[in-house]
Amino acid sequence: MEMGISIWKGDLARYYPLPVVREWDNIVFDDFGGERVLVYYDPSAFALMAELTDASGASWDGSILMLSNGDRIEDGILYGPDGERKERNRPLQVFTRWYGFSLTFPEPEIFDRRPISDQ
């Protein structure tokens, strides 16, 4: 069984398999309940993470994730364009295997499509 990240908000639940996120250079943007969510592989945590953001794109500069809105994620910390730490805006999430999530949320969506980002 593959690993991935599960996010949820109320009755909405979605699972992002690690292999699918890896296909997109470890960066996926998606619409989740009317909000833009960034799902990425965090090299400092060795796990997928999810962040609500107003950025529309992102790219890697080594192990630093540079967001199109000027923010960056470095060593698991979100920094604003001014270089100061920013408060995280994360959906409820857990890095887990698919079957564990599906037992809690019996009919979740599974992300398996092209990201909505402009990458």
C-alpha positions as a Python dict, from the first residue, in 0.01 Angstrom:
ca = {
    (1, 'M'): (0, 0, 0),
    (2, 'E'): (130, 341, -93),
    (3, 'M'): (187, 640, 130),
    (4, 'G'): (25, 976, 75),
    (5, 'I'): (-126, 1273, 250),
    (6, 'S'): (-489, 1294, 347),
    (7, 'I'): (-658, 1629, 402),
    (8, 'W'): (-1011, 1700, 516),
    (9, 'K'): (-1250, 1981, 598),
    (10, 'G'): (-1599, 1897, 721),
    (11, 'D'): (-1738, 1626, 493),
    (12, 'L'): (-1477, 1690, 221),
    (13, 'A'): (-1181, 1451, 226),
    (14, 'R'): (-909, 1398, -35),
    (15, 'Y'): (-607, 1169, -56),
    (16, 'Y'): (-290, 1265, -250),
    (17, 'P'): (-77, 957, -326),
    (18, 'L'): (297, 1017, -298),
    (19, 'P'): (370, 870, -646),
    (20, 'V'): (126, 1116, -808),
    (21, 'V'): (283, 1415, -629),
    (22, 'R'): (631, 1296, -731),
    (23, 'E'): (521, 1299, -1098),
    (24, 'W'): (476, 1676, -1069),
    (25, 'D'): (821, 1756, -927),
    (26, 'N'): (686, 1713, -573),
    (27, 'I'): (454, 2015, -613),
    (28, 'V'): (78, 1999, -668),
    (29, 'F'): (-176, 2282, -658),
    (30, 'D'): (-542, 2194, -629),
    (31, 'D'): (-878, 2345, -541),
    (32, 'F'): (-998, 2208, -209),
    (33, 'G'): (-1338, 2328, -91),
    (34, 'G'): (-1297, 2660, -272),
    (35, 'E'): (-945, 2722, -142),
    (36, 'R'): (-614, 2673, -320),
    (37, 'V'): (-410, 2402, -157),
    (38, 'L'): (-43, 2329, -217),
    (39, 'V'): (64, 1969, -158),
    (40, 'Y'): (440, 1917, -164),
    (41, 'Y'): (709, 1677, -51),
    (42, 'D'): (901, 1839, 234),
    (43, 'P'): (1262, 1714, 215),
    (44, 'S'): (1329, 1820, 576),
    (45, 'A'): (1040, 1606, 708),
    (46, 'F'): (1064, 1325, 451),
    (47, 'A'): (685, 1353, 413),
    (48, 'L'): (411, 1520, 214),
    (49, 'M'): (268, 1844, 355),
    (50, 'A'): (-34, 2057, 264),
    (51, 'E'): (-64, 2434, 287),
    (52, 'L'): (-349, 2670, 195),
    (53, 'T'): (-201, 2953, -11),
    (54, 'D'): (-275, 3233, -254),
    (55, 'A'): (28, 3137, -466),
    (56, 'S'): (-51, 3004, -814),
    (57, 'G'): (281, 2831, -880),
    (58, 'A'): (602, 2715, -719),
    (59, 'S'): (947, 2586, -805),
    (60, 'W'): (1238, 2428, -625),
    (61, 'D'): (1565, 2612, -558),
    (62, 'G'): (1760, 2318, -419),
    (63, 'S'): (1560, 2213, -113),
    (64, 'I'): (1381, 2550, -83),
    (65, 'L'): (1029, 2575, -224),
    (66, 'M'): (982, 2918, -383),
    (67, 'L'): (616, 3025, -419),
    (68, 'S'): (490, 3265, -686),
    (69, 'N'): (352, 3504, -421),
    (70, 'G'): (704, 3565, -285),
    (71, 'D'): (676, 3322, 8),
    (72, 'R'): (921, 3037, 51),
    (73, 'I'): (928, 2716, 252),
    (74, 'E'): (1271, 2630, 385),
    (75, 'D'): (1347, 2349, 633),
    (76, 'G'): (974, 2319, 702),
    (77, 'I'): (935, 2689, 788),
    (78, 'L'): (721, 2935, 588),
    (79, 'Y'): (882, 3273, 523),
    (80, 'G'): (719, 3577, 366),
    (81, 'P'): (871, 3794, 93),
    (82, 'D'): (1031, 4007, 367),
    (83, 'G'): (1220, 3703, 502),
    (84, 'E'): (1019, 3694, 825),
    (85, 'R'): (849, 3376, 948),
    (86, 'K'): (481, 3354, 864),
    (87, 'E'): (199, 3174, 1039),
    (88, 'R'): (105, 2851, 860),
    (89, 'N'): (-240, 2802, 708),
    (90, 'R'): (-277, 2428, 684),
    (91, 'P'): (-582, 2209, 636),
    (92, 'L'): (-631, 1915, 871),
    (93, 'Q'): (-390, 1653, 740),
    (94, 'V'): (-214, 1327, 807),
    (95, 'F'): (66, 1147, 621),
    (96, 'T'): (-62, 792, 604),
    (97, 'R'): (-126, 486, 395),
    (98, 'W'): (-441, 486, 186),
    (99, 'Y'): (-624, 214, 378),
    (100, 'G'): (-588, 396, 710),
    (101, 'F'): (-748, 708, 569),
    (102, 'S'): (-1023, 519, 387),
    (103, 'L'): (-1132, 354, 714),
    (104, 'T'): (-1190, 696, 869),
    (105, 'F'): (-1336, 858, 555),
    (106, 'P'): (-1515, 580, 363),
    (107, 'E'): (-1570, 775, 40),
    (108, 'P'): (-1281, 1020, 1),
    (109, 'E'): (-1169, 1168, -330),
    (110, 'I'): (-834, 1051, -466),
    (111, 'F'): (-621, 1308, -644),
    (112, 'D'): (-504, 1161, -974),
    (113, 'R'): (-531, 1445, -1224),
    (114, 'R'): (-327, 1727, -1369),
    (115, 'P'): (-264, 2008, -1119),
    (116, 'I'): (-441, 2341, -1177),
    (117, 'S'): (-113, 2533, -1139),
    (118, 'D'): (50, 2697, -1437),
    (119, 'Q'): (354, 2469, -1422),
}
